[in-house]
Amino acid sequence: MRILIIGAGVIGVTSAHYLRQAGHEVSIIDAAPAVADGASHANAGQISWGYASPWAAPGIPLKALHWMVSAHPPLLIHGSTDWRQWRWLRWMLRNCTAARYRRNKTWMLSLARYSQQALAALRTETGLRYDDGQRGTLQLFRTQKAMDASTADSHVLTTLNVPHSLLTPRECVAREPGLAHMVDGLAGGLLMPGDETGDCQLFTHALANRLQQDGVALHLGTAATQVVQAGDRVTGVMVGGRFHAADAVVVAAGHETARLLRPLGLDLPVLPVKGYSATVPIVDAERAPVSTLLDDHYKIAVTRLGDRIRAAGIAELAGPDHRLTPARCDTVRHVIADLFPGAADMAAIQFWTGLRPMTPNGVPLVGESGIKGLYLNTGHGTLGWTMACGSGRLLADIIDGHVTDIDASPYAWPRPFAE
Ligand SMILES: Cc1cc2nc3c(=O)[nH]c(=O)nc-3n(C[C@H](O)[C@H](O)[C@H](O)COP(=O)(O)OP(=O)(O)OC[C@H]3O[C@@H](n4cnc5c(N)ncnc54)[C@H](O)[C@@H]3O)c2cc1C
């Protein structure tokens, strides 16, 4: 089949990999001048199977109210005249019950675990390197109250068979010696030893290069303006005023997916949720993180990527806005300096914002669209890097009509988000 993929982020490129592997003629188009120029550009680098959880969780509505007056709020909601934003928020709140959280987490974990196997196989098969590490994620708690809450969450991890352990402050420092200076300021940690790290942009570039050598056509700097439907099926895409015919079209256009597909009558609840990151070069490796830490208080992840530290987090519901707000940048900078003082050259800090394509319950849309020949791979929110390989492989099996390795029904469209 001739398959055209819209979007050369980590999701589009991994989709291309599995579709090419299955023998299809694949091309990718992206509006940006480079691969991984959207949300996949400078994310936190966590490939976090163990941490795969929806943001829509019990207690979040109350916490969101508290964060409105916090100096370093991890979540911000700006007023909007867009009714879709308010619908999305209403649906997100409906997913904050214990039962829905558990169900959504189970679905996310299933795809994340599948992704873990797929990424490991891809690495073995291709030998790709991307400042990757396989040394786990450590979630840090600064108060006993937060530590106690994590004990409750660790029960969920036990029932879902996710390897994890609760650590004392000293055990945290044993894993991350750079934290020695703040051992008395910690209440403990939750370790997910199976988690990995890696630079998503490096990975996506390296994979895209391989795909090009393998005959995948990559068209950058050209936006798809319309997905063309004739009768009951999609026949191709309009790009720069020209029609590109295809037997199947995969839309992996991140947060733009919803807007692009609205003219076809698809009303996907995928919104841009803005996040921030900062990258700094390491000057003292002994003081730097070994792997990924998640500071639970600030909800900021700090990751070692080769000779750099990357810190990222914050969720801002502000529409498709890429501006760097100084106060948010300060939060990210503060966490690096607080956890790992002296480890990095803070004068060389580079800030970035990205727009996560997010569904109200955190579960992505992977599979058929309800229109023949049109497929979706989007809505991975905070965990697109973590779920990329599994989503690409699952989609390739769906397109080929194969029996899928995991149950694909939770990711199918249409589906209710507020039942
Ligand atoms: C601050 C931050 C930290 C994060 N940290 C992590 C993390 O640690 N671990 C993790 O797993 N995930 C993380 N994420 C989430 C992850 O980065 C995203 O889920 C993932 O990058 C989404 O990939 P994507 O390919 O769907 O979207 P994108 O990377 O945004 O790619 C979509 C592409 O589609 C293109 N496009 C859009 N419209 C069109 C059009 N009309 N025509 C042609 N091309 C088009 C865009 O140019 C873009 O390149 C983080 C995100 C942010 C913002």
The ligand as a MOL file (V3000), in Angstrom:
LIG
                    3D

  0  0  0     0  0            999 V3000
M  V30 BEGIN CTAB
M  V30 COUNTS 53 58 0 0 0
M  V30 BEGIN ATOM
M  V30 1 C 7.8230 19.7650 28.2210 0
M  V30 2 C 7.4820 18.3810 27.7510 0
M  V30 3 C 8.0690 17.2850 28.3670 0
M  V30 4 C 7.7380 15.9840 27.9660 0
M  V30 5 N 8.3840 14.9340 28.5400 0
M  V30 6 C 8.1080 13.6740 28.1160 0
M  V30 7 C 8.8070 12.5700 28.6590 0
M  V30 8 O 9.7080 12.7200 29.4550 0
M  V30 9 N 8.4640 11.3280 28.2510 0
M  V30 10 C 7.4700 11.1160 27.3380 0
M  V30 11 O 7.1710 9.9710 27.0490 0
M  V30 12 N 6.8260 12.1510 26.7580 0
M  V30 13 C 7.1260 13.4140 27.1370 0
M  V30 14 N 6.4680 14.4730 26.5870 0
M  V30 15 C 5.4060 14.2110 25.6180 0
M  V30 16 C 5.9520 13.9180 24.2490 0
M  V30 17 O 6.9910 14.8080 23.9260 0
M  V30 18 C 4.8020 14.0210 23.2200 0
M  V30 19 O 3.7260 13.2250 23.6210 0
M  V30 20 C 5.2750 13.5630 21.8560 0
M  V30 21 O 6.4140 14.2820 21.4530 0
M  V30 22 C 4.1760 13.7170 20.8330 0
M  V30 23 O 4.7200 13.3390 19.5910 0
M  V30 24 P 3.9200 13.5670 18.2550 0
M  V30 25 O 4.7510 12.9990 17.1770 0
M  V30 26 O 2.5220 13.0960 18.4220 0
M  V30 27 O 3.7910 15.1560 18.1330 0
M  V30 28 P 4.8530 16.2160 17.5910 0
M  V30 29 O 6.2200 15.8860 18.0200 0
M  V30 30 O 4.3220 17.5500 17.9480 0
M  V30 31 O 4.8050 15.9890 16.0270 0
M  V30 32 C 3.7110 16.3900 15.2460 0
M  V30 33 C 4.2700 16.8990 13.9480 0
M  V30 34 O 3.1940 17.1390 13.0640 0
M  V30 35 C 3.5370 18.2540 12.2750 0
M  V30 36 N 2.3120 18.8210 11.7140 0
M  V30 37 C 1.2770 19.3750 12.3770 0
M  V30 38 N 0.3370 19.7690 11.5130 0
M  V30 39 C 0.7830 19.4630 10.2850 0
M  V30 40 C 0.2570 19.6420 8.9750 0
M  V30 41 N -0.9450 20.2200 8.7630 0
M  V30 42 N 0.9950 19.2130 7.9270 0
M  V30 43 C 2.2140 18.6420 8.1110 0
M  V30 44 N 2.7620 18.4680 9.3380 0
M  V30 45 C 2.0520 18.8620 10.4020 0
M  V30 46 C 4.2380 19.1820 13.2290 0
M  V30 47 O 5.0870 20.0830 12.5310 0
M  V30 48 C 5.0220 18.2040 14.0950 0
M  V30 49 O 6.3370 18.0230 13.6580 0
M  V30 50 C 6.7920 15.7870 26.9420 0
M  V30 51 C 6.2320 16.8870 26.2990 0
M  V30 52 C 6.5590 18.1810 26.6850 0
M  V30 53 C 5.9720 19.3510 25.9630 0
M  V30 END ATOM
M  V30 BEGIN BOND
M  V30 1 1 1 2
M  V30 2 1 2 3
M  V30 3 2 2 52
M  V30 4 2 3 4
M  V30 5 1 4 5
M  V30 6 1 4 50
M  V30 7 2 5 6
M  V30 8 1 6 7
M  V30 9 1 6 13
M  V30 10 2 7 8
M  V30 11 1 7 9
M  V30 12 1 9 10
M  V30 13 2 10 11
M  V30 14 1 10 12
M  V30 15 2 12 13
M  V30 16 1 13 14
M  V30 17 1 14 15
M  V30 18 1 14 50
M  V30 19 1 15 16
M  V30 20 1 16 17
M  V30 21 1 16 18
M  V30 22 1 18 19
M  V30 23 1 18 20
M  V30 24 1 20 21
M  V30 25 1 20 22
M  V30 26 1 22 23
M  V30 27 1 23 24
M  V30 28 2 24 25
M  V30 29 1 24 26
M  V30 30 1 24 27
M  V30 31 1 27 28
M  V30 32 2 28 29
M  V30 33 1 28 30
M  V30 34 1 28 31
M  V30 35 1 31 32
M  V30 36 1 32 33
M  V30 37 1 33 34
M  V30 38 1 33 48
M  V30 39 1 34 35
M  V30 40 1 35 36
M  V30 41 1 35 46
M  V30 42 1 36 37
M  V30 43 1 36 45
M  V30 44 2 37 38
M  V30 45 1 38 39
M  V30 46 1 39 40
M  V30 47 2 39 45
M  V30 48 1 40 41
M  V30 49 2 40 42
M  V30 50 1 42 43
M  V30 51 2 43 44
M  V30 52 1 44 45
M  V30 53 1 46 47
M  V30 54 1 46 48
M  V30 55 1 48 49
M  V30 56 2 50 51
M  V30 57 1 51 52
M  V30 58 1 52 53
M  V30 END BOND
M  V30 END CTAB
M  END
